[in-house]
Each structure stands twice: as C-alpha cells, then as structure tokens.
Amino acid sequence: MSRIFVTGGSGRLGRSVVAGLAEKGHHVISVDRDAVPADQLPAGVVQETADLLAPGEALRLLRETMPDAVIHLAAIAVPFSAPEDVIFATNTRLAYAVVSAATELGVGKIVTASSPTVLGYGSPAGWLPASFPLDERTPPKPWNAYALSKLIAEQTVQMFAAAQGERIRYAAFRPCYVISPEEWEGAPTQQGHTVAERLTDPALSAPALFNYVDARDVADFLDVLLRKMDSIPNGETFFVGAADALATTPLAELMPRFLPGSAELCSGLTGAAPAFSIDKAHDMLGWQPKRSWRTELKTPTPYDGTSAALVTAGTGSKETS
C-alpha cells in the first residue's frame, strides 16, 4: 500500500485519519507539533514532531520520508480562537509550505483540508444561499479569517494543479462538523457540549446548519480519494459529511427558525435530509458515509420527524475544522 504523510495527525480529525489509513494497510507518517503517546499509535504509523512553519521543515521531513501521498490537515482549527491575522497567516502559510514542498519533491498525490465555512453561513451581515442543498457549486463568501484561509488552501492546490498539469494529482475536501469516536460515548465536542446536547437543543447545531461527519468516515473518504485521484479531474474539491442532519426534526421545519428568510429554500429538506449535498463524492468517487448519529450515539435521541430513513443526497457543515 501507499506511504502517506499526514500533517495535523494528533488532532481531533487527524487521529482518526491516521488510524483509519493504517487499518487500510497504508504506512502512515503522522506529523504534528504535539505527539500522541507511543502506546496509542496504531501499527504501521510513524510519528514525527515538528513545526511545519519553520523555514525548510516541511521540505526536510518530506525528503526524509519520501511519501507517495500527502494529506494536509494541520491548521488553527477553530474560528476566532486566535487573533484574525494569526489564523489567516498560520493557516495559509501552512498550506503553502506543505503543498509547495510536496510539489517540489514530486509527491504524486497531494490533498488539503478545507471547510464548509468557506460558503459564508453565519455572517453577521446576513446570509442566504440561492438554493438548498448546498454543494460544491455554491459560491464561496467567506466572512472571517478562518473561512478565508480555508478557501485559499483550496486555491493553493488548484494553482499548483494548473501549473503541474497531470504530473501531480491534487484535491481538496471540506469535512463537516467533525465528531470523533469518543464523542459518541459522551466526551465533549469541539464547542464543549455533547452530541446528545446538540440534538436536544437545536440552537447548538444551528451555527453548523445541523450537519456533521464521523471522523472515521473522513478517513474512509480519504482512502477512496487517494485510490481514485488518477481517474478524476485534477484539483477537485469535495464536501464530506454524514448522510443525514444532526437534528431530530426535519430541516424544512427547523432551519427557518435560525436562518430567517430560508423557509422556501429549505422546503425540500424533508425527513432526515441534510443541508449539504455529498452527491459529488458519491458520483465521482463512489464514496458514501457508513455512520450516523442514529447508529453511533450511545444514548440515542428519539427522532421526531416524518421519516427515520437516512438519505444519501447530501450533507454537512461545521463551525470548525
């Protein structure tokens, strides 16, 4: 299998990505400023601690490890968790440093993490899309440094794809509100409350447009993406999320309470349908998520909507990466 270099491998999403890829038989090099305890590293994983913003550090590590693929996850992951200029500079510099170093060394496949927040929902000036479900054709309108930095990460891989042609394959993905395995057991999510609390109080999930993704499904997506990158157009971007909404009421009823003016736009989001479409990942790659809050949550909340069936038409968004 492949040798895969994963930045941000110690993070909430990174731990599941590293473990999932290792389980698929890949040899994984996990790179982060913070180390995971050695006894928690899956078999087949080598851990490197490094500051990838240090001049030449990304190039040094990539030259030493010579991977077949790079997955770039490292970033300040929470909007407004640092000054805006720090978030912008850190995330854009990290993306450029890693992608440019991998390109210079001729790594064959390079993937970067983006975010659904590039679309601009939650803007204090107001926001409404042209239609729901949202998808990769929805125009980005970032309104904060985090969202803008993620859009620039997408544009970074597209720039290199334009320059390299078919010699190196590039892609970006927008993972929804990430839920790690321990959070199904009751551990706090990124915002400090539990998954069950997000389901009980819709106001907690409303900022993320009620969407989410199991971190293990992201790992599965990346495994599929790496295998299919040679057969799809270069520089593509994909939404990656669950196949249902993180809500116990259909979004057609719920969304207008939190997104004024959206009643007509959301009228088609019936049953368990989410706000973001994952059709592109399904149609182009054959990927489909396997996990839902209905199957993973250890103390499930009864579904109050018109249909408990999962849908495969699309999914989610998130407040953080």
N, C-alpha and C positions, 0 to 999 in steps of 0.2 A: 504494500500500500504506500501512500504518499508520506513524505516528511512535511509537516505543516507547522509553520511558525505563527503562534497566536499571541498578539500583544494584548495586554489587559487580562491575562489569563487567571489572575487571582480575584477578579471582580465578581459581582453577582451573576452576570451573564457568562463571564469568562470561565468560571469554574465548571459550569455545565457544558459549555462548548468543548473545553479541554477534555473532560471526562467522556463526553459523547463521541468525540472523534477518536479517542483512544480505544473505546469499546468497539468502534467500527474497524479497528485494526491499524489505524494510522499511527505513525511515530510523531508525537507532538512535542514541540518546543514551546513551553509557556514562558512568556516574558512579562514581568511586571516590576514595579518598584517595591512591592510588598510580596513576600514569599508565603506560600501555603506550607503548613507543617509537612515535613517529608513523609510522615506516616499517612497523610491524607492524599498523597499524589497517586493517581491511578497508574497501573502498569503501562509502560510504553510512553511515559511522559518525563521529559527532562525539563527542569526549572532553571531559569536564568533571572537574576535580579539586576535591573538596570534602569537608568533614567534615559529614556529614548529622546529627550530633548537636548541631552548633552551632545555637542558637535561630534559627528562621526560615530556615535554609539550605535545607531541603528545599522549603519553600514558594516561596522565591525562585527556585530552579532550575526548578521545575515551572512557575511562572508565566512564566519567560523562554522555556522550550522548548515549552510547551503540547502535550504528547504526547496521543495517542489512548489509550495504554495504559501502565501501569507494571508492571514486573516487579521485585520486591524480593528481591535475593539477599544484600545486604550484611549481614555478621554476623561475630562471632568464631566461626570455623567448626570448631574442634577442642575437644571436651570436655576440661576440666581444663588447657587451655593458658594460662589466666589464673586469678586467684582467682575462686571461685564467684560472689561478689557482683558482680564486674566483668562476668563473662559474662552473668549474668542482667540486670543493669542495661543493659548495652550492647545486647544483642540485643532486649530488649523495648522499649527506648526507640527504637531504630532502626525497628522495625516500626511502632510507633505514629506516630512522626514522619512517616514516608513515607506510610503509608496514610491518616492523617488529613489531611495536606496535599493529597494527590491527591483525596481526597473533597471537601475544601473547594473545590477548583478545578473539581470536576465532571468529572474524568478518567473516561472511560466504562468502562474495564476495568482492574481492579487485582488483581494476583496476587502472593502471597508464598510464599517457600520455607520449608518446614518440614523435618522429618526423621523417618525411621522410628524413631529413638531415643525418640520420644515414647511408644512402647509399653512401654519399660522393660526390654528384654532386657539382660542383663549385670549386673543388680542384685546387689550383694554379699550381699543377704539371700535370694537365690534368685528365680528367675522361671520360670514355665511358663504358656503360653497355654492357652486352652480347647481350641484345635484349630489344626492347620496345613492349608493355607497361611494365613498371616496376611493380613488385609485391612483395609479402612477401618472395618469393624465391630468389630475387635478393640479392647477398651477400653484407652485410654492409661493407663500407670502410670509416668510419668517419675520417675527417682530421682536426677537431678543437675540442676544449674542450666542446662546447655545444653539438655537434653531439655525441661525445663520452659519455658524461654524459647521454644522452637520450638512447643510446644503453645499458648502464649499468643499467638504470631504467628498461628496458625490461628484462635484465638478472637477475635483483633482483627478479622480480615476478616469473621468471622461476625457480630460485634457491629455493624459498620458495615452489613453486608448487611441485618441485621434492622431497622436504623434507616432505611435508604435505600429499602427495597423493591426495585422493579425499575429505579429510576432509574440506578443504577450497578451494574455486574456485578463480583463478587468471586470469587476462588478461591484455594485453597492447594494445594501439591503437596509430596510427600515424596520427594525424589530419593534413590536408594540410594547405595551407596559409589561415589563418582564416580571414573571413570578417564578422564583426558584423553588426547587423541590421541598425545602424545609418550610417554605411559607404556606404550603398546603397543610402542614402539620400545626400551623398557628404562629409561626415566627413572624415578626413584623415585616411588612412590605417596605418599599422604598420611602413611603410617606409616613411610616411609623405606626400605621394601623394594620389590622389583619385582613386577609381576603374576605373572611366572613363579615367583618365590619363594612368592607366596601360593598358587599352585596346587600347588607341590611340597610345602609344609609346611601341612597343613590348620589347624594351630593359629594361623596368621597370619590366616586368613579367618574362623575360628570366632567371634571377637567381633562380626563383622558378619553372622553367620548365613549366611555363604558367598554373599552377594549383592552386586550391583554394577550400575552403569549406565555406558554410554559417554556422555560429556558431550554429544556430538553428537546422541544420541538424545533427551536432555533438551531441546535446542534445537528439535528436530523436534516434540516433545510440546508445547512452549510455543506454537509456531506454530499447531498444530492447536487447542489450547485457546483461544487468542485468537479464532480464527475461529468456534469453536463456543459461546462463552460466552453469547451471546444466546439460545441454544436449549436450555440446560440449567438446572436449578435453581440459584439463586443461593447462593454461599457453599460450594460443594462442595470436598472435599479428595480428592486422588488420590495413590496410590503410583505412582512412575515408576521402572522398572528394566529390566534385561535379562530375556530370556525363559528364561534358564537359570541354574543355580547356578555360582558360581565355585569349582568343585570337579571333580576327576577321578573321584570315587566318588559314587554316589547318596546323597543326604542321608538317606534311610531307614537307611543303614548308618553314615554319618559323624556325623550330628547327635548320637546318643546318647552318643558318646564325649566330647562337650564340653558337652552340656546334659543333666545327669542327670535321669532320670525321663521323658525325652521319646520313648522307643522306640515306644510305641504311638501317640503323637500324630503321629510322623513317618513312620509306616509307609506312608503314601500318597505320600511324596516319592520316587518311584522314577525311574529313568532320569536325565534332566537337570533334573527339576522343581526349582524354587527354593522358598524358604521363604515368600516374599511373593507374593500374587496381584496381577496388574495387570489383572484382568478388568474392573474398573470403568472404567479409562481406555479399554480396548478397546471395551466395550459402549456406553458413554455418548458417547465421542468418536470412535471408530473408529481410535484410535492403536495402533500396535504397534511395538516396537523393531526396528531393522534390523540391529543389530550384536551380536556375541557374541565372547567370548574365542577361540572356535574359528575365527572368521574374521579377527579383528583382530590377535591376538598374533603377532608376527613369528617367534618360536621356539616354536610350539605344543607343549603337553604332551600326550602321548597320553591318550585318555580310557579309564579303567579300568572304567567302569560297564557296566550292562546294555544301555544304548541311547545312541547318539550323537545321536539326533534332538533338535532343540530343541522345547520345549513353549511354549505361549502362555497357560498358565493363570495365571501369576503370577511375581513376583519380589520383590526385594531389600531389603536393609537396609544400614546403613553405620555406621561408628564416628564419622564426621564429616560435616559438610555440605558 
